[in-house]
């Protein structure tokens, strides 16, 4: 009987400690920003500018969809 009590107590303590820690962990929020609007995107340049200015990841996205124009978009931690 006492072994079951100890096992239940340990399980409850672990569960309680996990429930206390979970609300404190937050995912980092991600933001996106268009860099150098109106210019044609060059991937290497886009990634360099994004990393240097916002410490993020730059990528070229087609804008408007279906065209041959691409803009530099930077995704970074807010």
C-alpha positions in Angstrom: 0.0 0.0 0.0 2.8 2.4 0.9 4.6 1.7 -2.5 1.4 2.7 -4.3 1.1 5.9 -2.3 4.7 6.9 -3.0 4.2 6.1 -6.7 1.1 8.2 -6.9 2.7 11.0 -4.9 5.7 11.1 -7.3 3.5 11.1 -10.3 1.4 13.9 -8.9 4.5 15.9 -8.1 5.9 15.5 -11.6 2.6 16.4 -13.1 2.3 19.5 -10.9 5.8 20.7 -11.7 5.2 20.3 -15.5 1.9 22.2 -15.2 3.8 25.1 -13.5 6.5 25.3 -16.2 4.3 25.0 -19.3 2.6 28.5 -19.1 6.0 30.2 -18.8 7.3 28.8 -22.1 6.3 31.0 -25.1 7.1 30.5 -28.7 8.9 33.4 -30.2 6.7 35.5 -32.4 7.7 35.8 -36.0 7.2 38.9 -38.1 7.5 39.4 -41.9 8.6 42.6 -43.6 9.0 43.5 -47.2 12.5 44.9 -47.9 13.4 47.1 -50.8 9.9 47.4 -52.3 9.7 48.2 -56.0 13.0 46.5 -56.8 13.6 43.1 -58.4 14.6 40.6 -55.7 18.1 39.0 -55.9 18.1 36.1 -53.4 21.7 36.5 -52.2 21.3 40.3 -51.7 17.9 39.8 -50.0 19.3 37.3 -47.5 22.3 39.5 -46.8 20.2 42.6 -46.2 17.6 40.7 -44.1 20.3 39.1 -41.9 22.2 42.4 -41.5 19.2 44.6 -40.7 16.7 42.4 -38.9 18.8 39.3 -38.1 16.2 37.3 -40.0 15.8 35.0 -43.1 15.2 36.7 -46.4 13.5 35.1 -49.4 12.1 36.2 -52.7 8.4 35.9 -53.1 6.4 36.4 -56.3 4.4 39.6 -56.2 1.8 39.7 -57.7 1.2 36.0 -58.1 1.6 34.7 -61.6 4.1 37.4 -62.6 7.8 37.4 -63.1 8.4 40.1 -60.4 9.8 39.1 -57.1 10.1 41.1 -53.9 12.4 40.5 -50.9 10.6 39.4 -47.8 12.3 39.0 -44.4 11.0 36.8 -41.6 12.5 37.6 -38.2 11.8 37.3 -34.5 9.6 40.2 -33.4 
